[in-house]
Amino acid sequence: MTKTILLATTALLLSAGAASAQTPSEQQAAPQADAAQQGVLIFEPAFFADQRPNSALDMVNRVPGFSVVDGDGSRGFEGAVGNILINGSRPASKNDTGSAVLSRTLADQVERIELIRGGAPGIDMQGFAVVVNVITKTESSRQHIFTANANIFEGSGQDLFGASYQFTAKEGERTWGVTLSDGISMSDANGVGPVIRRDANGVIFRQEDFYNDQYGGGTSIRGNFATPLYGGKIDLTARYGLNDFEGITLQTAPTVRRENLFTDEGAGGEFGAVYTRPVSPRTTLESRFIHQFNSFESTSTARSRIDNVDSAEQLFVSEGDSSETIARALLRFERSAALTFESGGELAYNMLDTVQAFTVGGVAVPLPSASVKVEELRGEAFGKATWRVRPTLTVEGGLRMEASTITQSGDAEQEKSFFFPKPRLLATWTPMPDNQFRFRFEREVGQLDFGDFAASSDLDEENVLGGNADLEPEQRWITEVTYERRFWTDGIISIGLRHDEIVDAIDVIPLDGGLSAVGNIGDGTSDQLAVNILVPMDKFGFTGGRLGFRNTWVHTEVTDPTTGEIRAISGVRPSQPVFTIAQDINSWKLQWGGAYIATLHQFSYDPDQTSGFRGADYFELWAEYKHTPTLSLRAQINLWDDFEVQRTVFADRTPARPVSYYENRYIDPRTFVSLRLRKTF
């Protein structure tokens, strides 16, 4: 299995959030509401001029109240893509994300950016309450973007270096380009500290020094080509890449050495095509084809030496292949400027073929579903209507009908078929300028992780999971309402309430033989309160400055399959408050900012143990200097001195679940500096 990177994504989100919190000077043009639909705000290039953006992504990251989401990569297209459109369409491939396309589009190629809140005729919201539509110019150009980056860790951490080169050419409606990338991945929870085990009475019986490190990367090449074709436009993309990731955890004492190693290597590629063509003056056809494939091989090793005596080595090996093929077509009919109808269908085939083995001292340990091939054939028909009732009110209603068959072969033979109707209703009301209410009611059906059908391991936590052939998709009935207030050009206050009724919640269930697996544990609920505040500070003498706060409070409930008691859903963070500060200093050609996470925690609930982490006082400080409009240097430092991994291991699976021991790792994560040099020409 892939090792979890606890907060690397958080750090990236903090950077994006800080960047998006930029404020233009008083001389810059404020965003304008579309006269025909108040839910659409239009940002002209002049709005971003003082921030000296290099790329279209820089501009989108500065749109107040918007955070980039590139999609979760789940199977299928509907519901798995992000909240960025380019010229009214999403990219040709799920993995060629909106942010990736914008990063290779220079800022001077942007004609305008539309912030669409709640929906608009002709725009596929894909379930998002807010999306951006970046409109580019059609003039001819040649552009090159070179980026070099590095993560430098204190102490014995593994320093990482990467680079990319992007070339894009445009001649009217025709574009082509190539991207070469040498990427990096890491964890911001790497560090050292003591690991202590206490018995049920709190008496210490093990105390050792802890060390961990996780890092990796990948190299890839991507080509893109788009051109007018037979009265329409075709957009093509293709990619091939190699990736690797490795990790080590080490616990030592004078007569003890416990070592856990993890390595993962893979290769993969994809091809995507989108063809859009007007069928009549008011009807447009969009057809899409995507194929992607991957191969992987991973190894987890656990070994120990105590008092010069070696314990039996534990080895978990997994290798396999996966693929996905999607064909999709959509017909859009504009009945009038205020009313649009869409209908279409999607057909997808997904496959995972994996073989796994677990040995202790060279002796094989039987695992449920160690060798499996999982295949899914899924079809979906959908239709929706978007009605601009009046300039201040837009309503979108739709229905998707999903049917699928999942077949499992190998160690377990099984076939299951599912059918889910998925209604969606969105409403956006702007009763007065700068005030908006959004409402969403929708049924979402989760995509099963094919890896959960097969066995997996986490030897670092002495845990081996069996595969589960009886998994069913999790379903959620979602009701959400959001109020948004904009002020002082780009200040924003947003408050959202959301309630989920969960059917067949997915968590961890007990299996025979002391094993456990990912499975359905019954129904549950989730309640969320999301707050986002951004305050421009020019009026208070902090020129070009802004202060921000955002958090989502989450309360979940399910019934534990082992104890029968109500508890939270595994892997959900109940709160993560983030405070931000940022400033543009135009005379210095400099922007700087920072973020602070006061506290965060996340726990998972296994039949044999409860595990998770608690953290506090996470600091991030960054500065970006733009010597010229085509040259920028960004530096960022991440500080985190309070991170604790907790485990409570139980003696048995009876409802009382007596405690066997408690384990605490008090880790001091390594401080690291990130550097990025970007040159466009």
VMD Tcl script that draws the C-alpha trace (Angstrom):
set ca {
  {0.00 0.00 0.00}
  {1.06 3.60 -0.44}
  {2.27 5.27 2.72}
  {0.11 8.12 3.92}
  {1.64 11.57 3.62}
  {-0.01 13.21 6.57}
  {0.19 16.91 5.88}
  {2.05 17.51 2.63}
  {-1.27 18.38 0.99}
  {-2.06 20.71 3.85}
  {1.11 22.65 3.25}
  {0.24 23.03 -0.41}
  {-3.26 24.20 0.49}
  {-1.81 26.77 2.83}
  {0.35 28.10 0.05}
  {-2.58 28.24 -2.32}
  {-4.76 29.85 0.29}
  {-2.15 32.48 1.05}
  {-1.73 33.20 -2.61}
  {-5.44 33.50 -3.20}
  {-5.65 36.09 -0.48}
  {-3.95 38.84 -2.49}
  {-5.52 42.28 -2.67}
  {-5.19 44.74 -5.57}
  {-4.45 48.38 -4.96}
  {-7.27 50.90 -4.89}
  {-6.53 51.81 -8.50}
  {-7.27 48.35 -9.83}
  {-10.55 47.32 -11.39}
  {-12.96 45.56 -9.06}
  {-14.63 42.38 -10.35}
  {-17.85 43.05 -12.21}
  {-21.04 41.03 -11.90}
  {-22.48 39.80 -15.19}
  {-25.48 42.00 -15.85}
  {-27.54 39.03 -17.01}
  {-26.62 36.73 -14.10}
  {-25.47 38.12 -10.78}
  {-23.95 34.79 -9.79}
  {-21.08 35.30 -12.25}
  {-18.21 37.66 -11.39}
  {-15.84 38.73 -14.15}
  {-12.18 39.45 -13.37}
  {-10.29 41.36 -16.06}
  {-6.46 41.17 -16.29}
  {-6.27 44.66 -14.75}
  {-7.50 43.21 -11.47}
  {-4.29 41.18 -11.15}
  {-1.82 43.73 -12.54}
  {-0.23 44.77 -9.25}
  {0.50 41.14 -8.34}
  {2.56 40.66 -11.51}
  {1.32 37.12 -12.24}
  {3.52 34.88 -14.40}
  {0.89 32.30 -15.31}
  {-2.86 31.90 -15.53}
  {-2.63 29.75 -12.40}
  {-1.13 32.70 -10.52}
  {-4.19 34.71 -11.51}
  {-6.70 32.03 -10.50}
  {-4.94 31.63 -7.15}
  {-5.62 35.34 -6.56}
  {-9.38 35.16 -7.16}
  {-10.95 35.98 -3.78}
  {-13.07 33.23 -2.29}
  {-11.85 30.51 -4.67}
  {-9.64 27.51 -3.89}
  {-8.36 25.23 -6.63}
  {-9.64 21.63 -6.56}
  {-8.16 19.31 -9.18}
  {-10.46 16.35 -8.54}
  {-9.95 13.22 -6.49}
  {-8.84 10.93 -9.32}
  {-11.63 8.45 -8.64}
  {-12.95 6.27 -11.43}
  {-15.11 7.75 -14.15}
  {-15.36 11.36 -15.29}
  {-18.61 12.63 -13.80}
  {-17.86 13.82 -10.27}
  {-14.12 13.02 -10.42}
  {-12.81 16.20 -12.07}
  {-11.94 19.61 -10.67}
  {-13.42 23.10 -10.47}
  {-11.41 24.75 -13.28}
  {-12.66 25.19 -16.85}
  {-10.66 26.62 -19.74}
  {-12.77 28.27 -22.42}
  {-15.87 26.56 -21.06}
  {-14.46 23.00 -20.96}
  {-12.43 20.80 -18.67}
  {-9.07 19.39 -19.88}
  {-8.95 16.32 -22.12}
  {-7.65 14.09 -19.32}
  {-8.45 13.75 -15.63}
  {-4.74 13.69 -14.80}
  {-3.94 16.73 -16.93}
  {-5.60 18.83 -14.27}
  {-6.95 22.33 -14.58}
  {-4.13 23.73 -12.47}
  {-1.55 21.94 -14.66}
  {-3.02 23.47 -17.82}
  {-3.10 26.93 -16.25}
  {0.49 26.60 -15.00}
  {1.70 26.34 -18.60}
  {-0.50 29.24 -19.79}
  {1.17 32.63 -19.48}
  {-0.76 35.41 -17.78}
  {-0.70 37.63 -20.87}
  {-2.69 34.95 -22.73}
  {-5.69 35.39 -20.41}
  {-8.56 37.52 -21.66}
  {-10.67 37.26 -18.48}
  {-11.60 34.95 -15.63}
  {-15.20 34.17 -14.76}
  {-16.04 33.14 -11.20}
  {-19.27 31.16 -11.50}
  {-21.12 30.74 -8.21}
  {-23.98 28.28 -8.13}
  {-24.32 27.67 -11.87}
  {-24.76 29.34 -15.23}
  {-26.22 28.25 -18.58}
  {-23.72 26.24 -20.61}
  {-21.43 25.56 -17.64}
  {-21.03 22.03 -16.27}
  {-20.60 22.59 -12.52}
  {-19.96 18.84 -11.82}
  {-21.47 19.28 -8.38}
  {-19.23 22.18 -7.33}
  {-20.84 25.25 -5.81}
  {-18.14 27.51 -7.32}
  {-15.98 27.08 -10.45}
  {-13.75 29.35 -12.52}
  {-13.82 29.60 -16.30}
  {-10.58 30.97 -17.76}
  {-11.05 32.58 -21.19}
  {-7.84 32.74 -23.21}
  {-6.86 34.87 -26.19}
  {-6.57 33.43 -29.69}
  {-3.52 35.39 -30.83}
  {-0.42 33.53 -32.01}
  {2.40 33.04 -29.52}
  {5.33 30.88 -28.44}
  {6.09 30.40 -24.76}
  {8.55 28.49 -22.61}
  {8.34 28.01 -18.85}
  {11.25 26.60 -16.85}
  {10.77 25.78 -13.17}
  {13.32 24.49 -10.67}
  {12.38 23.59 -7.11}
  {13.97 22.14 -4.01}
  {12.99 21.02 -0.52}
  {15.86 21.35 1.95}
  {15.44 19.60 5.32}
  {17.27 20.25 8.54}
  {19.28 17.44 10.09}
  {19.39 14.08 8.37}
  {16.30 14.52 6.22}
  {16.49 13.67 2.53}
  {16.85 16.84 0.43}
  {14.78 16.78 -2.75}
  {15.24 18.54 -6.10}
  {12.98 18.75 -9.14}
  {12.43 20.69 -12.34}
  {10.07 21.04 -15.27}
  {10.07 22.52 -18.75}
  {6.90 23.50 -20.60}
  {6.59 24.65 -24.20}
  {3.33 25.85 -25.71}
  {2.70 27.28 -29.18}
  {-0.50 28.92 -30.38}
  {-1.55 29.95 -33.86}
  {-5.10 31.19 -33.75}
  {-7.31 28.26 -32.75}
  {-4.47 25.73 -32.98}
  {-2.21 24.97 -30.02}
  {0.42 22.36 -29.26}
  {2.98 21.81 -26.57}
  {5.13 19.47 -24.52}
  {5.87 19.20 -20.80}
  {8.91 17.48 -19.27}
  {8.74 16.99 -15.52}
  {10.95 15.63 -12.76}
  {8.71 15.88 -9.71}
  {9.21 15.29 -6.00}
  {7.02 14.05 -3.13}
  {7.61 14.10 0.60}
  {5.99 14.15 4.03}
  {6.08 17.13 6.35}
  {5.74 14.80 9.37}
  {9.26 13.34 9.03}
  {11.32 13.70 12.19}
  {12.77 12.22 15.36}
  {11.67 11.74 18.93}
  {10.94 9.16 21.64}
  {8.42 6.34 21.25}
  {6.95 5.10 24.53}
  {4.72 2.13 25.33}
  {2.70 1.93 28.54}
  {0.60 -0.92 29.83}
  {-3.07 -0.59 30.71}
  {-2.08 0.92 34.07}
  {0.18 3.54 32.52}
  {3.46 1.85 33.48}
  {6.24 2.29 30.88}
  {7.59 -1.01 29.59}
  {9.27 0.19 26.37}
  {11.05 3.45 25.55}
  {13.05 3.86 22.36}
  {14.32 6.55 19.99}
  {12.25 7.05 16.84}
  {13.35 8.19 13.36}
  {11.42 8.31 10.08}
  {11.79 9.66 6.56}
  {9.61 9.39 3.45}
  {10.31 10.75 -0.01}
  {9.97 10.04 -3.71}
  {9.30 11.53 -7.10}
  {8.51 10.89 -10.70}
  {9.59 11.73 -14.21}
  {7.13 12.20 -17.05}
  {6.54 13.59 -20.51}
  {3.24 14.99 -21.75}
  {2.18 16.23 -25.17}
  {-0.87 18.36 -26.01}
  {-2.46 19.28 -29.33}
  {-5.68 21.13 -30.15}
  {-7.01 22.24 -33.52}
  {-10.24 23.00 -35.38}
  {-11.61 19.87 -37.04}
  {-14.70 19.34 -39.24}
  {-16.50 22.39 -37.94}
  {-15.56 21.73 -34.32}
  {-12.46 21.50 -32.16}
  {-10.46 18.50 -30.98}
  {-8.21 18.55 -27.93}
  {-5.67 15.72 -27.51}
  {-3.26 14.89 -24.69}
  {-0.94 11.97 -23.91}
  {1.42 11.22 -21.03}
  {3.88 8.58 -19.87}
  {5.77 8.57 -16.58}
  {7.71 6.64 -13.96}
  {7.38 7.14 -10.21}
  {8.92 5.90 -6.99}
  {8.42 6.39 -3.26}
  {10.23 5.01 -0.25}
  {10.08 5.32 3.50}
  {11.87 4.17 6.62}
  {10.95 4.11 10.30}
  {13.54 3.14 12.87}
  {13.26 2.54 16.62}
  {16.44 2.05 18.63}
  {17.61 1.55 22.21}
  {20.93 0.26 23.58}
  {20.02 -3.38 22.83}
  {17.13 -2.84 20.41}
  {16.73 -2.08 16.71}
  {13.33 -2.18 14.97}
  {13.27 -1.28 11.30}
  {10.40 -0.88 8.84}
  {11.09 -0.21 5.16}
  {8.70 0.60 2.34}
  {9.38 0.95 -1.38}
  {7.00 1.53 -4.26}
  {7.80 1.78 -7.96}
  {5.39 2.26 -10.81}
  {4.85 3.34 -14.38}
  {1.81 4.65 -16.14}
  {0.40 6.60 -19.02}
  {-2.76 8.00 -20.47}
  {-4.40 9.30 -23.60}
  {-7.30 11.72 -23.72}
  {-9.37 13.31 -26.46}
  {-12.24 15.80 -26.40}
  {-14.16 16.78 -29.53}
  {-16.62 19.66 -29.38}
  {-18.78 20.63 -32.32}
  {-21.90 22.75 -32.88}
  {-24.73 20.60 -34.21}
  {-27.03 23.56 -34.79}
  {-26.95 27.24 -33.85}
  {-28.24 26.37 -30.37}
  {-26.96 22.79 -29.89}
  {-23.43 21.62 -29.10}
  {-22.03 18.10 -28.92}
  {-19.10 17.26 -26.64}
  {-17.58 13.78 -26.87}
  {-14.72 12.55 -24.73}
  {-12.44 9.49 -24.63}
  {-9.91 8.71 -21.88}
  {-7.65 5.69 -21.40}
  {-5.09 5.36 -18.63}
  {-2.94 2.48 -17.41}
  {-0.59 1.84 -14.50}
  {1.70 -0.88 -13.19}
  {3.13 -1.02 -9.68}
  {5.35 -3.05 -7.39}
  {5.68 -2.39 -3.67}
  {7.46 -4.05 -0.77}
  {7.05 -3.61 2.99}
  {9.68 -5.10 5.28}
  {9.74 -5.30 9.08}
  {12.67 -6.68 11.02}
  {14.00 -6.33 14.54}
  {16.96 -7.28 16.75}
  {16.58 -7.45 20.53}
  {19.51 -8.36 22.79}
  {21.46 -9.43 19.69}
  {18.69 -11.85 18.69}
  {17.01 -11.34 15.32}
  {13.26 -11.80 15.07}
  {11.65 -13.39 12.05}
  {11.52 -10.93 9.17}
  {8.06 -9.92 7.96}
  {7.73 -9.26 4.22}
  {4.67 -8.04 2.33}
  {4.97 -7.84 -1.46}
  {2.39 -6.51 -3.88}
  {2.49 -6.08 -7.64}
  {-0.11 -5.54 -10.30}
  {-1.65 -3.56 -13.11}
  {-4.65 -1.29 -13.39}
  {-6.42 0.55 -16.18}
  {-9.42 2.71 -16.93}
  {-11.22 3.47 -20.19}
  {-13.98 6.08 -20.46}
  {-16.22 7.08 -23.35}
  {-18.58 9.99 -22.76}
  {-20.88 12.18 -24.84}
  {-22.91 15.24 -23.90}
  {-25.45 17.20 -25.93}
  {-26.11 20.78 -24.80}
  {-29.18 22.67 -26.09}
  {-29.57 26.39 -25.37}
  {-33.30 26.91 -25.50}
  {-32.74 30.59 -24.77}
  {-30.19 32.81 -23.06}
  {-31.85 31.87 -19.77}
  {-32.55 28.15 -20.26}
  {-30.13 25.34 -21.13}
  {-30.71 21.58 -21.34}
  {-28.02 18.91 -21.25}
  {-28.20 15.15 -21.70}
  {-25.69 12.44 -22.33}
  {-24.10 9.22 -21.23}
  {-20.87 7.74 -19.97}
  {-19.48 4.21 -20.28}
  {-16.43 3.13 -18.28}
  {-14.37 -0.03 -17.83}
  {-11.99 -0.30 -14.86}
  {-9.60 -3.09 -13.95}
  {-7.17 -3.98 -11.15}
  {-5.12 -7.19 -11.32}
  {-2.90 -7.68 -8.28}
  {-0.93 -10.45 -6.55}
  {0.22 -10.14 -2.94}
  {2.14 -12.29 -0.51}
  {2.91 -12.06 3.20}
  {5.67 -14.10 4.83}
  {7.08 -14.29 8.36}
  {10.56 -15.76 8.52}
  {10.13 -16.97 4.97}
  {6.96 -18.91 5.81}
  {3.87 -17.86 3.86}
  {0.92 -16.52 5.84}
  {-2.46 -17.07 4.12}
  {-4.35 -13.86 3.34}
  {-7.97 -13.41 2.23}
  {-8.04 -12.23 -1.40}
  {-4.27 -12.16 -1.81}
  {-4.54 -12.65 -5.58}
  {-7.46 -10.90 -7.21}
  {-8.62 -9.35 -10.44}
  {-11.37 -6.78 -10.07}
  {-13.26 -5.49 -13.10}
  {-16.05 -2.95 -13.31}
  {-18.31 -2.11 -16.23}
  {-20.31 1.00 -15.48}
  {-22.77 3.03 -17.48}
  {-24.43 6.31 -16.64}
  {-27.14 8.33 -18.36}
  {-27.72 11.89 -17.25}
  {-29.78 14.95 -17.95}
  {-30.04 18.40 -16.43}
  {-31.55 21.82 -16.98}
  {-30.16 25.20 -15.94}
  {-32.72 27.99 -15.71}
  {-31.84 31.60 -15.02}
  {-35.22 32.55 -13.59}
  {-34.08 36.14 -13.36}
  {-30.66 37.81 -13.15}
  {-30.57 37.24 -9.39}
  {-31.80 33.62 -9.34}
  {-30.45 30.52 -11.09}
  {-31.73 26.98 -10.62}
  {-30.11 23.78 -11.85}
  {-31.82 20.40 -11.64}
  {-30.59 17.08 -12.91}
  {-30.72 13.32 -12.62}
  {-27.99 10.75 -13.22}
  {-28.79 7.05 -13.49}
  {-25.81 4.81 -12.74}
  {-25.69 1.05 -13.34}
  {-22.56 -1.03 -12.75}
  {-21.36 -4.61 -12.46}
  {-18.25 -5.47 -10.46}
  {-16.66 -8.86 -11.08}
  {-13.97 -10.35 -8.87}
  {-11.89 -13.38 -9.82}
  {-8.84 -15.11 -8.38}
  {-8.86 -16.12 -4.71}
  {-12.47 -14.97 -4.46}
  {-15.06 -15.34 -7.20}
  {-17.95 -12.94 -7.07}
  {-20.10 -10.66 -9.20}
  {-22.33 -7.84 -8.00}
  {-24.54 -5.38 -9.86}
  {-25.69 -1.99 -8.61}
  {-28.13 0.67 -9.73}
  {-28.29 4.16 -8.26}
  {-30.43 7.13 -9.29}
  {-28.58 10.33 -8.35}
  {-30.71 13.51 -8.31}
  {-29.16 16.95 -7.95}
  {-30.69 20.36 -7.27}
  {-28.69 23.59 -7.11}
  {-30.09 27.08 -6.52}
  {-28.24 30.39 -6.42}
  {-29.93 33.57 -5.20}
  {-28.26 36.98 -5.20}
  {-30.87 39.21 -3.54}
  {-28.59 42.25 -3.61}
  {-25.10 43.00 -4.93}
  {-22.29 41.21 -3.06}
  {-24.72 38.97 -1.16}
  {-25.43 35.44 -2.30}
  {-27.18 32.34 -0.99}
  {-26.47 28.88 -2.46}
  {-28.42 25.69 -1.87}
  {-27.55 22.13 -2.89}
  {-29.41 18.86 -2.49}
  {-27.78 15.83 -4.05}
  {-27.25 12.11 -3.81}
  {-23.61 11.13 -4.20}
  {-22.41 7.57 -4.67}
  {-18.79 6.91 -3.74}
  {-16.38 5.04 -5.95}
  {-15.00 1.85 -4.46}
  {-11.23 1.66 -4.09}
  {-10.32 -1.52 -5.96}
  {-7.30 -1.90 -3.68}
  {-9.70 -2.65 -0.80}
  {-10.76 -5.87 -2.55}
  {-7.20 -7.15 -2.08}
  {-5.01 -7.63 0.98}
  {-2.71 -4.83 2.19}
  {-0.36 -4.08 5.07}
  {0.90 -1.40 7.42}
  {3.77 -3.18 9.14}
  {4.83 0.03 10.86}
  {1.67 -0.30 12.98}
  {1.82 -4.11 13.05}
  {-1.33 -4.34 10.97}
  {-2.24 -6.52 7.98}
  {-5.58 -6.02 6.24}
  {-7.37 -8.75 4.35}
  {-9.28 -8.09 1.15}
  {-13.06 -7.80 1.17}
  {-15.08 -9.16 -1.73}
  {-18.38 -7.88 -0.30}
  {-17.75 -4.13 -0.55}
  {-20.60 -1.91 -1.72}
  {-20.45 1.77 -2.65}
  {-21.07 4.33 0.07}
  {-24.01 6.65 -0.62}
  {-24.66 10.12 0.74}
  {-27.76 12.30 0.67}
  {-26.33 15.81 0.95}
  {-28.12 19.00 1.96}
  {-25.99 22.14 1.90}
  {-26.63 25.88 2.22}
  {-24.01 28.64 1.95}
  {-24.14 32.39 2.50}
  {-21.45 34.58 0.93}
  {-20.84 38.29 1.51}
  {-18.26 40.24 -0.48}
  {-16.93 43.63 0.58}
  {-14.12 46.13 0.01}
  {-13.34 44.92 -3.54}
  {-12.14 41.46 -2.58}
  {-13.01 40.87 1.04}
  {-15.23 37.88 1.70}
  {-17.17 36.17 4.47}
  {-18.58 32.75 3.64}
  {-20.54 30.48 5.99}
  {-21.72 27.03 4.93}
  {-23.80 24.34 6.63}
  {-23.90 20.78 5.33}
  {-25.62 17.61 6.49}
  {-24.95 14.14 5.02}
  {-27.11 11.09 5.56}
  {-24.72 8.22 4.89}
  {-25.82 4.79 3.70}
  {-23.40 1.82 3.83}
  {-20.59 3.87 5.34}
  {-17.13 2.54 4.53}
  {-14.70 1.99 7.40}
  {-12.84 -1.04 8.86}
  {-14.55 -4.30 9.84}
  {-13.29 -7.40 11.71}
  {-12.50 -10.62 9.84}
  {-11.90 -14.13 11.09}
  {-8.38 -15.12 12.06}
  {-7.59 -11.81 13.76}
  {-7.53 -9.89 10.48}
  {-9.55 -6.84 9.47}
  {-10.57 -5.24 6.19}
  {-12.15 -2.18 4.69}
  {-15.90 -2.76 4.59}
  {-19.41 -1.35 5.02}
  {-20.38 -0.75 8.66}
  {-23.94 0.57 8.29}
  {-25.48 4.00 8.16}
  {-24.09 7.22 9.60}
  {-24.24 11.00 9.53}
  {-21.88 13.90 8.92}
  {-22.48 17.55 9.85}
  {-20.22 20.37 8.74}
  {-19.84 24.07 9.44}
  {-17.45 25.80 7.02}
  {-16.26 29.38 7.58}
  {-13.97 31.40 5.30}
  {-13.09 35.02 6.13}
  {-10.73 37.33 4.21}
  {-10.31 40.96 5.28}
  {-8.34 43.49 3.18}
  {-6.41 45.71 5.58}
  {-5.72 48.82 3.47}
  {-8.32 50.78 5.42}
  {-6.43 50.04 8.63}
  {-3.02 51.21 7.41}
  {-1.67 47.77 6.42}
  {-1.28 48.66 2.73}
  {-1.75 45.70 0.41}
  {-2.27 43.44 3.39}
  {-5.02 41.01 4.27}
  {-5.88 38.72 7.15}
  {-7.76 35.48 6.76}
  {-9.31 32.63 8.68}
  {-10.86 29.39 7.46}
  {-12.00 26.19 9.08}
  {-14.43 23.35 8.59}
  {-15.84 21.79 11.73}
  {-16.98 18.21 11.09}
  {-19.00 15.95 13.37}
  {-19.56 12.37 12.20}
  {-21.34 9.39 13.74}
  {-21.39 5.68 12.88}
  {-21.83 2.50 14.89}
  {-18.60 0.65 15.57}
  {-18.88 -2.93 14.21}
  {-16.79 -4.35 17.06}
  {-18.16 -2.56 20.14}
  {-21.61 -1.55 18.92}
  {-21.00 1.97 20.26}
  {-21.38 5.29 18.44}
  {-18.08 6.78 17.27}
  {-16.61 9.07 14.61}
  {-15.84 7.92 11.06}
  {-12.21 6.93 10.52}
  {-9.86 9.35 8.79}
  {-11.95 12.51 9.24}
  {-10.39 15.62 10.74}
  {-13.01 17.25 13.01}
  {-11.36 20.66 12.83}
  {-8.32 22.36 11.31}
  {-8.41 26.15 11.89}
  {-6.04 28.10 9.64}
  {-5.08 31.76 10.20}
  {-3.40 33.57 7.29}
  {-1.64 36.87 6.67}
  {-0.32 38.18 3.34}
  {0.83 41.43 1.76}
  {1.83 42.84 -1.62}
  {4.70 45.34 -1.52}
  {4.59 46.57 -5.09}
  {7.52 48.97 -4.81}
  {9.74 46.04 -3.84}
  {8.19 43.67 -6.41}
  {7.56 41.40 -3.43}
  {4.72 39.40 -1.93}
  {4.90 37.63 1.40}
  {2.55 35.71 3.61}
  {2.16 33.17 6.33}
  {-0.23 30.64 7.79}
  {-0.74 29.13 11.22}
  {-2.63 25.97 12.14}
  {-3.44 26.07 15.84}
  {-4.40 22.42 16.22}
  {-5.44 19.37 14.21}
  {-6.02 15.69 14.78}
  {-7.25 12.61 12.94}
  {-7.95 9.06 14.10}
  {-8.86 5.69 12.59}
  {-10.70 2.87 14.31}
  {-9.63 -0.73 13.70}
  {-11.09 -3.76 15.50}
  {-7.72 -4.27 17.21}
  {-6.48 -0.74 17.71}
  {-7.25 2.96 17.54}
  {-4.54 5.03 15.89}
  {-4.04 8.58 14.73}
  {-2.16 11.78 15.31}
  {-2.43 15.10 17.07}
  {-0.58 18.20 16.03}
  {-0.39 21.84 17.03}
  {1.44 25.06 16.18}
  {2.12 24.50 12.48}
  {3.74 27.59 10.93}
  {4.35 28.41 7.29}
  {6.03 31.59 6.04}
  {6.68 32.42 2.39}
  {7.92 35.25 0.18}
  {7.99 35.65 -3.60}
  {10.16 38.16 -5.43}
  {9.37 38.96 -9.07}
  {12.39 40.70 -10.47}
  {10.71 41.01 -13.87}
  {7.29 39.89 -15.16}
  {9.01 36.74 -16.48}
  {11.25 35.83 -13.53}
  {10.20 34.90 -9.99}
  {11.85 33.37 -6.95}
  {9.79 31.93 -4.12}
  {11.06 30.76 -0.73}
  {9.01 29.09 1.98}
  {9.79 27.71 5.42}
  {7.64 25.21 7.33}
  {7.98 24.89 11.10}
  {6.21 22.29 13.23}
  {7.38 21.33 16.69}
  {4.42 19.45 18.15}
  {3.34 16.23 16.47}
  {2.26 13.09 18.31}
  {1.25 9.71 16.88}
  {-0.99 7.75 19.24}
  {-2.00 4.08 19.28}
  {-4.24 2.20 21.66}
  {-3.93 -1.55 21.10}
  {-6.60 -3.83 22.53}
  {-6.09 -7.28 24.04}
  {-9.11 -8.84 22.32}
  {-12.22 -8.03 20.31}
  {-14.83 -8.44 23.02}
  {-17.23 -5.49 23.42}
  {-15.32 -4.40 26.54}
  {-12.05 -4.38 24.57}
  {-9.49 -4.37 27.42}
  {-6.37 -2.34 26.61}
  {-3.16 -4.25 25.94}
  {-0.94 -1.16 25.72}
  {-0.73 2.49 24.73}
  {1.94 3.79 22.35}
  {2.95 7.43 21.87}
  {5.47 8.80 19.38}
  {6.48 12.34 20.27}
  {7.92 13.51 16.97}
  {9.71 16.76 16.32}
  {9.15 17.16 12.53}
  {12.09 18.49 10.60}
  {11.94 22.12 9.56}
  {12.27 22.42 5.81}
  {12.73 25.19 3.26}
  {11.11 25.07 -0.18}
  {12.64 27.04 -3.04}
  {11.19 27.66 -6.50}
  {12.71 29.49 -9.44}
  {10.45 30.13 -12.44}
  {11.45 31.72 -15.73}
  {9.07 32.34 -18.62}
  {10.18 33.39 -22.08}
}
mol new
graphics top color blue
foreach p $ca { graphics top sphere $p radius 0.5 }
foreach p [lrange $ca 0 end-1] q [lrange $ca 1 end] { graphics top cylinder $p $q radius 0.2 }
display resetview
